[in-house]
Amino acid sequence: MMFALALPALVMVSLGAIDIHQASKVKANLQDALDAAALAAARSKYTDDANLDRIGLAALKANMPAYFKPDSGDTASFKLDGNRIVADARVNVKVIVANIVLPPYGKILDDYLPVGSHSEVLRASRDVEVAMALDITGSMKGQPLIDLKAAATELIGIVVQDQQTPFYSKVALVPYAVGVNLGGYAASARGAIPGPVSISDIQWKTGAAKNISGITRANPAVFSSSNHGFANGDVVWISGIRGMTQMNGRALEIVNKQNNTFQVRVPGQSSAISTSSGYSTYTSGGTIQKCVLSDCSVRVTANNHGYANGAYVWIDKVEGMTDVNKRAFPVSQATTNTFSIGVIAPSYSAYSGNGGVWCTTQGCQAYRFDNASGGKTTYEVSTCVSERTGGQAYTDAAPTASARVGRSYTDPSGNACPAAAVTPLSSTRGTLTDQIDLLEDGGSTAGQIGLAWAWYMISPNFNSLWSGDSQPAAYDPAKTLKVVILMTDGEFNTPFCQDVIAKSATTGSGGAASHINCNATNGNAFGQSVKLCDAMKDQQVVVYTVGFNLGANPSTGGMGIDTAIEVLRDCATSENTHFFNANSGTDLKEAFKSIGRDITRLRIAR
């Protein structure tokens, strides 16, 4: 009986809770929509109430399509009060029972509860420049990258306003993995790479090949080849013999030549080869080809090449004999205009044109270095960049000749420069979202490089790299809000030494053969990141950080800052309001949405 008596009250309370939740949700959405509408009105050129109402109400309806319909009773007003746009709005929220206890309403199942919001925007607003450092490493494969693309796209929709006058809002994109790909901007930031010496010819043979018709099994062996035309001392390459196959694939010297016969010896030996024992009987076939060099190796012609014996060179862009492209070779038998690259090439296609020869020391097109496993590795330079070293390592000083950022030589097959290049500041949503759609996962995590370049994208000191509307404004917080967003899903494991991943790099950054045999010049990536964050915050750059899939209680390591979660907490302008730990795709989207709203609200007075 007591339950029956209490049941109506319990039902009323339950339905009332639903009403309160609905009203609260609408109020929050109304406040967001009114803030955006007030900002749109503030950005317009109008000063009269009628036009301010028109601009503001259009924005409000776009963000709350279920309200502000004809005869709805929903109201909104936008007025200019001094240098502020004062906005008020009220909507009627459909409720079930809430008004039964709120005189003078007192209706049930057919009533509305009014919900209102107020916003004020300084007409003297600020321009906004935002740079997002986005982790696209291998661990982001699949759904995590899909979630990131959705979250970043939503932030762009919030931050980049349709109206770009009198105040603009721009976003730059910095996807990062083993480094940051600068694309066409790389040379200006890291310095130009020395060009090649042009190749005019590549040959290993000369003249026409001659057919072999017989080889005696004797001491010495006598070759038969009608009108062969060889001279004593010529070095030849023998191939295609059937039966006496021991003669195939050898560079041998002609001796005791006659018009139709000759003998051969191993270069440097005094006696002709004997086939009387250990050799099979010749049955048929075979050709003999004169070589251009004494060991039948490939000779490259590149006038005034400047390389000495023992040096290594990088060859590329050769047509025809493409087998030599993108490879490092030792120089031998060098003359002023030619040298050998030490390979025998009877199976290579004939050279047909073009090609170049580059140096292989640090700063060249390719870098041959001592790797951390005790061997040698050669990697070609990419359009990615690594850390800046020296006195400007943690500043945003212009990338002049004395303050270049680092080059990047990494494993093209296992830890390649990401395909997605940076996108400088842009107010075109389509451009930004198209670039986000192109992001692909892969590679290790150089978060310190992504963070540095997010700063550089909004730094006026880097204006020489960008052009037109992509150039950041001067540092003046009263006029321009500058924001960096750092997102990562893991530990920063890829510091550099001499433009190559350092020996001290940690797990996940590739094997020892891909690391140079020296420790990171700037120390570990965590320490570098904190110094960069401190420096940009000194310039009043607002820093937001987002951890993704780091776990609900990620480890904090040992002494000091040596984990991703610690870096993110320390880098954020405020750990309480500017750091987000997202452990699902939904969390990530909400984090980016909150950041976008906060950036927009930084220009709202109350």
Residue pairs with C-beta under 8 A, 6 or more apart in sequence:
12 97
12 100
15 96
15 97
16 96
16 97
16 98
16 101
18 96
19 95
19 96
19 97
19 98
19 113
20 98
22 93
22 94
22 95
23 93
23 95
23 98
23 113
23 115
26 91
26 93
26 115
27 115
27 116
27 117
29 63
29 64
30 64
30 67
30 89
30 91
30 115
30 116
30 117
31 117
31 119
32 63
32 597
33 59
33 60
33 63
33 64
33 89
34 60
34 76
34 87
34 89
34 117
34 118
34 119
35 119
35 121
35 597
35 600
35 601
35 604
36 59
36 63
36 600
37 56
37 57
37 59
37 60
37 63
37 76
37 78
37 87
37 89
37 119
38 56
38 78
38 85
38 87
38 119
38 120
38 121
38 604
39 121
39 125
39 161
39 600
39 603
39 604
40 55
40 56
40 58
40 59
40 161
40 162
40 163
41 52
41 55
41 56
41 59
41 78
41 85
41 87
41 121
42 85
42 121
42 122
42 123
42 125
43 125
43 161
43 163
43 165
43 166
43 167
44 51
44 52
44 55
44 163
45 165
45 166
46 52
46 55
47 80
49 77
49 78
49 79
49 80
52 78
52 79
52 80
52 85
53 76
53 77
53 78
55 78
56 76
56 78
56 85
56 87
57 68
57 76
57 78
60 68
60 76
60 89
61 67
61 68
64 91
67 74
67 91
68 74
68 76
68 91
72 91
72 92
73 92
73 112
74 89
74 90
74 91
74 92
75 88
75 89
75 90
76 87
76 88
76 89
76 90
77 87
77 88
77 89
78 85
78 86
78 87
79 85
79 86
79 87
80 86
80 123
83 122
83 123
83 124
84 120
84 121
84 122
84 123
84 605
85 120
85 121
85 123
86 118
86 119
86 120
87 118
87 119
87 120
87 121
88 116
88 117
88 118
88 119
89 116
89 117
90 114
90 115
90 116
90 117
91 114
91 115
91 116
92 112
92 113
92 114
92 115
93 112
93 113
93 114
93 115
94 112
95 111
95 112
95 113
96 108
96 109
97 108
97 109
98 111
98 113
99 105
99 106
99 107
99 108
99 111
99 112
99 113
100 106
100 107
100 108
102 113
105 111
118 606
119 604
119 606
120 604
120 605
120 606
121 603
121 604
121 605
122 603
122 604
122 605
125 167
125 603
126 167
126 477
126 478
126 479
126 480
126 481
126 602
126 603
127 167
127 168
127 169
127 170
127 473
127 479
127 480
127 481
128 159
128 167
128 168
128 169
128 170
128 480
128 481
128 483
128 599
128 603
129 170
129 172
129 425
129 458
129 472
129 473
129 480
129 481
129 482
129 483
130 159
130 169
130 170
130 171
130 172
130 458
130 483
130 484
130 485
130 599
131 171
131 172
131 173
131 174
131 425
131 453
131 454
131 455
131 457
131 458
131 483
131 484
131 485
132 152
132 155
132 171
132 172
132 173
132 174
132 454
132 485
132 487
133 174
133 176
133 447
133 450
133 451
133 453
133 454
133 484
133 485
133 486
133 487
134 148
134 152
134 173
134 174
134 175
134 176
134 439
134 450
134 487
135 148
135 176
135 177
135 445
135 447
135 450
135 487
135 488
135 489
135 490
135 548
136 145
136 148
136 175
136 176
136 177
136 418
136 420
136 439
136 440
136 441
136 442
136 443
137 176
137 177
137 441
137 442
137 443
137 444
137 445
137 489
137 490
138 177
138 441
138 442
138 443
138 444
139 441
139 445
139 489
139 490
140 148
140 441
140 489
141 441
141 442
142 441
143 585
144 489
144 548
144 549
144 585
145 439
145 440
145 441
146 585
147 548
147 585
147 588
147 589
148 439
148 487
148 548
148 588
149 436
149 437
149 439
150 585
150 589
151 585
151 588
151 589
151 591
151 592
151 593
152 173
152 436
152 592
153 433
153 436
154 589
154 592
154 593
154 596
155 171
155 485
155 592
155 593
155 595
155 596
156 171
156 429
156 432
156 433
156 436
157 429
157 596
158 593
158 596
158 597
158 599
158 600
159 169
159 171
159 596
159 599
159 600
160 169
160 170
160 171
160 427
160 428
160 429
160 432
161 169
164 427
168 427
168 469
169 427
170 425
170 426
170 427
170 469
171 425
171 426
171 427
171 432
172 422
172 423
172 424
172 425
172 426
172 454
172 457
172 458
172 470
173 422
173 423
173 432
173 435
173 436
174 180
174 422
174 450
174 453
174 454
174 457
175 181
175 418
175 420
175 422
175 439
175 450
176 418
176 445
176 446
176 447
176 449
176 450
176 453
177 418
177 441
177 442
177 443
177 444
177 445
177 446
178 384
178 408
178 410
178 415
178 416
178 417
178 418
178 443
178 444
178 445
178 446
178 494
178 501
178 509
179 382
179 384
179 385
179 386
179 408
179 410
179 417
179 418
179 446
179 449
180 384
180 385
180 422
180 446
180 449
180 450
180 453
181 382
181 383
181 384
181 417
181 418
181 419
181 420
181 421
181 422
182 189
182 190
182 383
182 384
182 385
182 421
182 422
183 383
183 421
183 422
184 383
184 421
185 422
185 465
185 466
186 383
186 384
186 385
187 193
188 399
188 464
188 465
189 385
189 399
189 404
189 405
189 465
190 385
190 399
190 404
190 405
190 406
190 407
191 363
191 401
191 404
191 407
193 363
193 364
193 365
193 381
194 358
194 359
194 363
194 364
194 365
195 356
195 358
196 316
196 317
196 356
196 357
196 358
196 365
197 302
197 303
197 304
197 305
197 306
197 356
197 357
197 358
198 302
198 303
198 355
198 356
199 300
199 301
199 302
199 315
199 318
199 354
199 355
199 356
199 357
200 301
200 302
200 303
201 300
201 301
201 351
202 298
202 299
202 300
202 301
202 318
202 321
202 324
202 351
202 355
203 292
203 298
203 299
203 301
203 351
204 237
204 291
204 292
204 293
204 296
204 297
204 298
204 299
204 344
204 345
204 346
204 348
205 237
205 289
205 290
205 291
205 292
205 296
205 346
206 290
206 291
206 292
207 229
207 289
207 290
209 287
209 288
209 289
210 225
210 228
210 229
210 230
210 287
210 288
210 289
211 225
211 226
211 286
211 287
212 223
212 224
212 225
212 238
212 241
212 285
212 286
212 287
212 288
213 224
213 225
213 226
214 223
214 224
214 282
215 221
215 222
215 223
215 224
215 241
215 244
215 247
215 275
215 282
215 286
216 222
216 275
216 282
217 244
217 275
217 276
217 279
217 281
217 282
218 274
218 275
218 276
219 274
219 275
219 276
220 256
220 263
220 271
220 272
220 273
220 274
221 263
221 264
221 272
221 273
221 274
221 275
221 279
222 261
222 262
222 263
223 261
223 262
223 263
223 264
223 288
224 260
224 261
225 260
225 261
225 262
225 288
226 260
227 259
227 260
228 257
228 259
228 260
228 262
228 288
230 236
230 254
230 257
230 262
230 288
230 290
231 254
231 257
232 254
232 255
232 256
232 257
233 253
233 254
234 253
234 254
234 290
234 291
235 251
235 252
235 253
235 254
235 267
235 290
235 291
235 293
235 294
235 295
235 296
236 251
236 252
236 253
236 254
236 264
236 288
236 289
236 290
236 291
236 296
237 250
237 251
237 288
237 289
237 291
237 296
237 344
237 346
238 247
238 248
238 249
238 250
238 252
238 264
238 286
238 287
238 288
238 289
239 248
239 249
239 286
239 287
239 289
239 346
240 248
240 285
240 286
240 287
241 247
241 248
241 282
241 285
241 286
242 282
242 283
242 284
242 285
242 286
243 280
243 281
243 282
243 283
243 284
244 275
244 279
244 280
244 281
244 282
244 283
245 280
246 275
246 278
246 279
246 280
247 275
247 279
247 286
248 286
249 346
251 267
251 291
251 295
251 296
251 344
252 264
252 265
252 266
252 267
252 273
253 264
253 265
253 266
253 267
254 262
254 263
254 264
255 262
255 263
255 264
255 265
255 272
256 262
256 263
256 272
257 263
263 272
263 273
264 272
264 273
265 271
265 272
265 273
266 273
267 294
267 295
289 346
292 299
293 299
293 333
293 340
294 333
295 340
295 344
296 344
297 332
297 333
297 340
297 341
297 342
297 343
297 344
297 345
298 321
298 324
298 340
298 341
298 342
298 343
298 344
298 345
298 348
299 333
299 338
299 339
299 340
300 315
300 338
300 339
300 340
300 341
300 357
301 337
301 338
302 337
302 338
302 339
302 356
302 357
303 336
303 337
304 336
304 337
305 334
305 336
305 337
305 339
305 357
307 313
307 331
307 334
307 339
307 357
308 331
308 334
309 331
309 332
309 333
309 334
309 339
310 330
310 331
310 332
311 330
311 331
311 360
312 328
312 329
312 330
312 331
312 360
312 368
312 378
313 328
313 329
313 331
313 341
313 357
313 358
313 359
313 360
314 326
314 327
314 328
314 357
314 358
314 359
314 360
314 364
314 365
314 366
314 378
314 380
315 324
315 325
315 326
315 327
315 329
315 341
315 355
315 356
315 357
315 358
316 325
316 326
316 355
316 356
316 358
316 365
317 325
317 354
317 355
317 356
318 324
318 325
318 351
318 354
318 355
319 351
319 352
319 353
319 354
319 355
320 349
320 350
320 351
320 352
320 353
321 345
321 348
321 349
321 350
321 351
321 352
322 349
323 345
323 348
323 349
324 341
324 343
324 345
324 348
324 355
325 355
326 380
328 360
328 366
328 368
328 378
329 341
329 342
329 343
330 341
330 342
331 339
331 340
331 341
332 339
332 340
332 341
332 342
333 339
333 340
334 340
358 364
358 365
358 366
359 365
359 366
360 366
360 367
360 368
360 378
361 367
361 368
362 369
362 407
362 498
362 499
363 407
363 499
364 381
365 380
365 381
366 378
366 379
366 380
366 381
366 409
367 378
367 379
367 381
367 409
367 499
367 500
368 376
368 377
368 378
369 376
369 377
369 378
369 409
369 498
369 500
369 516
369 517
370 376
370 516
370 517
371 377
371 512
371 513
371 514
371 515
371 516
371 517
372 503
372 512
372 513
372 515
372 516
372 517
373 511
373 512
373 513
374 517
375 513
377 513
377 514
379 409
379 410
379 411
379 412
379 500
379 514
380 409
380 412
381 407
381 408
381 409
381 499
382 408
382 409
382 410
382 412
382 416
382 417
383 417
383 421
384 408
384 410
384 417
384 418
385 405
385 406
385 407
385 408
385 449
385 453
386 405
386 406
386 407
386 408
386 446
386 449
386 496
386 499
387 393
387 405
387 406
387 448
387 449
387 452
387 495
387 496
387 521
387 522
387 528
388 399
388 403
388 404
388 405
388 406
388 452
389 406
389 521
389 522
390 403
391 403
392 403
393 522
393 528
393 531
394 528
394 531
394 532
394 534
394 535
395 535
396 455
396 456
396 459
396 461
396 462
396 535
396 536
396 539
397 403
397 461
398 461
398 462
398 464
399 405
399 462
399 464
399 465
405 452
406 496
406 499
407 499
408 417
408 496
408 499
409 499
409 500
410 416
410 417
410 500
410 501
410 510
410 514
411 510
411 514
414 510
414 511
414 514
415 443
415 444
415 501
415 509
415 510
415 514
416 442
416 443
417 443
418 440
418 442
418 443
419 438
419 440
420 435
420 438
420 439
420 440
422 453
422 457
423 431
423 432
423 435
424 457
424 465
424 466
424 470
425 457
425 458
425 466
425 469
425 470
425 471
425 472
426 432
426 469
426 470
427 469
444 493
444 494
444 501
444 505
444 508
444 509
444 510
445 488
445 490
445 491
445 492
445 493
445 494
445 508
445 509
445 525
446 492
446 494
446 495
446 496
446 525
447 486
447 488
447 492
447 525
447 529
447 564
447 567
448 492
448 495
448 525
448 526
448 528
448 529
448 532
450 486
451 484
451 486
451 529
451 532
451 533
451 571
452 532
454 484
454 485
454 486
455 484
455 532
455 535
455 536
455 541
456 462
456 465
457 472
458 472
458 482
458 483
458 484
458 541
459 472
460 471
460 472
460 473
460 474
460 475
462 472
463 471
463 472
466 472
472 480
472 482
473 479
473 480
474 480
475 482
475 539
475 540
477 540
481 542
481 599
481 602
481 603
482 539
482 540
482 541
482 542
483 541
483 542
483 543
483 544
483 599
484 536
484 541
484 542
484 543
484 544
485 543
485 544
485 545
485 546
485 592
485 595
486 543
486 544
486 545
486 546
486 568
486 571
487 545
487 546
487 547
487 548
488 546
488 547
488 548
488 564
488 568
489 547
489 548
489 549
489 550
490 508
490 550
490 564
491 506
491 508
491 563
491 564
492 524
492 525
492 526
492 529
492 564
492 567
493 505
493 506
493 507
493 508
493 509
493 525
494 501
494 505
494 509
494 525
495 501
495 502
495 504
495 505
495 520
495 521
495 522
495 523
495 524
495 525
495 528
496 502
496 520
496 521
496 522
497 503
497 504
497 516
497 518
497 519
497 520
497 521
498 516
498 518
498 521
500 515
500 516
501 509
501 510
501 514
501 515
501 516
502 515
502 516
502 518
502 519
502 520
502 521
503 512
503 515
503 516
503 517
503 518
503 519
504 519
504 520
504 524
505 515
505 520
509 515
522 528
524 562
526 561
526 562
526 563
526 564
526 566
526 567
527 560
527 561
529 567
529 571
530 561
530 567
530 570
530 571
533 543
533 570
533 571
536 543
537 543
537 573
542 573
542 578
542 599
542 602
543 571
543 572
543 573
543 578
544 572
544 573
544 578
544 579
544 580
544 595
544 598
545 567
545 568
545 569
545 571
545 572
545 578
545 579
545 580
546 568
546 579
546 580
546 581
546 582
546 588
546 591
546 592
546 595
547 554
547 564
547 565
547 568
547 579
547 580
547 581
547 582
548 582
548 583
548 588
549 582
549 583
550 564
550 565
550 581
550 583
551 583
552 581
552 583
554 563
554 564
554 565
554 581
555 563
555 565
556 563
556 565
556 566
557 563
557 566
561 567
561 570
565 581
568 579
568 581
569 575
569 579
572 578
572 579
577 598
580 587
580 591
580 594
580 595
581 587
582 588
582 590
582 591
